[in-house]
Amino acid sequence: MAVKPDRLALHHRVGNELQGIAGLLGLRAAREPRAAPALRAAIRQVQAMALVHRLESAHDGDLRLAPLVRAMVEALRRTED
C-alpha cells in the first residue's frame, strides 16, 4: 500500500520537529553542564521516538518488532562510542 502525499508530508514534518527538539535540547545541554545528563537522556528519548516514527511511517503503520529492536540497539551502540 503506497503512502499518500499528504500523509508523507505529515511524516516528514513530524520527523523534522523531533529532530528540532533534539537539537534544542542539545544546545541547552551545552549551556548548562549541571543539567546536561538529564538533557542528554531526554535527547535519547526523542531520538527513540523519531526512530519508531520513521520505521512506522516507512512500513505504513505496519511496524515489525524485530527491525525496530535491531535499529534501536544499533542507535544505542552509536551513542555509547
C-alpha positions in Angstrom: 0.0 0.0 0.0 1.5 3.3 -1.0 1.7 6.3 1.4 -0.4 9.2 0.2 1.4 12.5 -0.5 -0.3 14.4 2.4 0.5 11.6 4.8 4.1 11.5 3.6 4.4 15.3 4.2 3.0 14.8 7.7 5.5 12.1 8.5 8.3 14.4 7.2 7.1 17.3 9.3 6.9 15.1 12.4 10.5 13.8 11.8 11.7 17.4 11.3 10.0 18.5 14.5 11.6 15.7 16.6 15.0 16.5 15.1 14.5 20.1 16.0 13.5 19.2 19.6 16.6 17.0 20.0 18.7 19.9 18.6 17.3 22.4 21.0 17.9 20.0 23.9 21.5 19.6 22.8 22.0 23.4 22.7 20.7 23.7 26.2 22.9 20.8 27.4 25.9 22.6 26.1 25.0 25.7 28.0 24.0 24.1 31.3 26.5 21.5 32.4 24.6 20.6 35.6 21.5 19.7 33.6 23.4 18.1 30.7 23.0 14.4 31.9 19.2 14.8 32.1 19.1 16.7 28.8 21.1 14.0 27.1 18.7 11.4 28.4 15.8 13.4 27.0 17.6 13.6 23.7 17.9 9.9 23.6 14.2 9.5 24.3 13.3 11.9 21.5 15.7 10.1 19.1 14.0 6.8 20.1 10.6 8.3 19.3 11.9 9.6 16.0 13.3 6.1 15.2 9.9 4.5 15.9 8.1 7.1 13.9 10.5 6.7 10.9 10.2 2.9 10.9 6.4 3.0 11.3 6.0 5.5 8.5 8.3 3.5 6.3 6.1 0.5 6.8 2.8 2.4 6.5 1.9 1.7 10.1 2.7 -2.0 10.0 5.6 -1.9 12.4 7.5 -5.1 12.9 9.2 -5.5 16.3 12.5 -7.2 15.1 13.6 -4.4 12.8 12.7 -1.9 15.4 14.8 -3.6 18.1 17.7 -4.0 15.7 17.6 -0.3 14.8 17.3 0.7 18.4 20.3 -1.5 19.5 22.4 0.0 16.7 21.4 3.5 17.7 22.4 2.7 21.3 25.7 1.4 20.2 26.4 4.6 18.3 25.7 6.7 21.4 28.0 4.6 23.6 31.0 5.3 21.3 
